[in-house]
Structures are given as C-alpha cells and as structure tokens.
Amino acid sequence: MNYHFQAHRQVRKNLLSILQNNSHEDLLLIPDGFNNNMYWNIAHTVATQQLLHYYLSGNPFRIDKYWIETYKKGTLPNLNVQKSEVEDLEFLLTETSKILMKDYDSDFFSDYTPYTTSFGMDLKSIQDAIIFNNMHESLHYGYIMAQKRAILGENGR
C-alpha cells in the first residue's frame, strides 16, 4: 500500500498548490459550463475521503462534520467562503493524508461495509477504498485543471 499512500500524498500536494497559487476570487468562481468551482472540488475530495474510509469502516470522522455536510456529493458550492476556511482546508489536505496512513498502519479499519460507488466500482475493503479514493481525487484534480483553464480564458490572462 506504500505506493498508494505516496500517490495520495502527491495528489494532495497538487491540490494544495491550487489553493495556494490561485486568487481567492478565482478559487470561488464558477466558470461557464461548470456547476462548481475549484474550491468546492478540493473540499469535496476531503469530505469524500472521510466518507469512503471512516464512515464505511464504522469509525468516527477525523474532521468536523461541517466539511462532510457542506462538501459531500450532491452539495452546491458556497460562494461566501472566508480566507480562514481556505487556510483550514490547506491544513486538512495535508493532515488527513497523514492521519489516514497512521490509522491504516494501526489497523484502525478492521471492519468495512461494502459499497458500490456512483462510478460503478465495488469497494469491499479499506484497500479498495484507498485505491478508489486516489482515482476520485485525481478525477477532481482534472476538473480543477479544466476550470483553471476556463477561468484564464474568461479573464483574458
């Protein structure tokens, strides 16, 4: 699983770079043709990771439920995000990845409730969930890159 954790850390570094290297306004802008923004996509990855790993294994979330309720699948972007919340998300991107590895190594995920994702993947174990989560976060990173290109085009940059 070391490779999968390494991949997770890399995706999270890429997402962190988006948060740190784009203006607050651009993070919250919903480009034409999209129904969410870069910020929502990043926060959604954190919420989904908690659901796939912790909820489905019967364990408590490692983050405040606010993040789950506000950014889980089916939610709409909040356009009034404060800069302090962006900073909180920066922290969560890094810390939840570290905590996941520690929890995995300490056998925290001994039970897992099988789940079929909307993508059509059957998750039968925490290992399946970790691998799928990397794919899910990479998918959203791709959306973010498309949104970034759309914003640059819209703003004439």
N, C-alpha and C positions, 0 to 999 in steps of 0.2 A: 504493500500500500504506500510505501515511501514515495514512489513516482507520482501517485495520485495526489498526495499531500503537497508535493513540490508543484504540481500543476495548479492546485488550488491556490497556493501562495502566489504563484505568478499571475493568475487571473486577477486575484485581489490587488496585487501591485498595479496592474494595468488599470483597474477600476479606480484605485486611489489616485493615480496620475490624472485621470479625467477630472476628479473632484478638485484636485489641487491646481490644475493648469487651465481651467476654464472659468470665465467670469460667473458670478452668482446669477446674473441675468440669463446667460446662455445655458446654464445648468437647468434653469426652470422653464425656459422657452420650449413650447411645443411646436416643432416645425410642421409646416404644411405636409399633409399626408400621414401624419403620425397622431396617435391618441394619447401619448405620454411624453415625458421628457427624459433627458439624461439622468437627472437626479432620481426620478421615480425608478428607472431601470436599476440603478445601483442599490437603492434602498430595498427594492423588490428582491434582489439577489440575497441580501442579508436575511430578510423575512423568510424567504423560501428555504434557505439553508437550515434555518431553525426548525421549520415545519418538517422538512424531509428527514432531518437527523434526530431531532429531540422529540418532537410530537409523536412521530411514528414509532419511536422506541419507548414511549411512555415516560419520558424524562422531562423535567422542567426546562423551559426555555432559558438560555443564558443571556438573554436581552430582555428589556422591558417589553411588555405586551403591546405597548403603543406602536412599536415598529411592525409587529405582526399585523395588527388590526388596520394600520394605515397603509401598508405596502404589500399585503398578500395579494394573490391572484384575484382579479376582479375589482380591485380598488382603482380609483382615479387619482391622478396627480394632484398634490396640494401645491398651489401656486404661491402660497404665502410662507414658504419655508424660510426660517431665520438663519443667519450665518452660523449661529451657535449650533443649530441642528446639523448643518453641513459638517462642522467640526466633530460633532458626536458620531456622525456616520463614518468619517475618516477613521476614528478610533475603532469603531465596531468592525470595519472591514478587516483590520489587522488582528484585533483581539479575538474575534470569533473564529478565525482560522487557527490561531494558536490554541485556543481552548478546545476546539474540535480534536486536534491532534492529541492533546493531553487526555481528553476524555476517551478517545479511541484506545490509546495505549493503556489506560487504566481499566479497560473492559466495561466502560460505562454503558455500552449499548448491547447488553446481553440479550434483550428481547427486541424484536422488530415486527411490526404489523405490516404484512404485505400490502402493497399499494400499486395501482396502475396509474401512471401519470397521464395527463392530457396529451402528452407527446406519443403515448402508446407503449411506454416502457413499463415492464413489470419489475418492481423493486421488491426483493424478497429478503434482503439483508442490509445491514448498515454499509457493507462494502458496495453493494449495488447503488445505494443512495448516494454515497460519496462520489462514485464514478459518474452517476447521472447528474448530480449537482454541478460537477465541473462542466459538463456539457451544457447544462442550463445556464450557468453563469457566462460561459463563452458565447452562447446564443445572444444573451442580453448585451454583452460587450459588442457584438456585431451590430445590434440595433443602435447602440450608443454611437458607434463609429459612423453609421449612416446618418444619424441625427446630427452629429457634429458637421459632417459634410453638407447637409442640408442647411444648417444654420450659417455656415461660412458663405454658402451661395446666396442665402437670403439677405445677409448683411453686407454683401459685396466685398468680402475680405478675401 
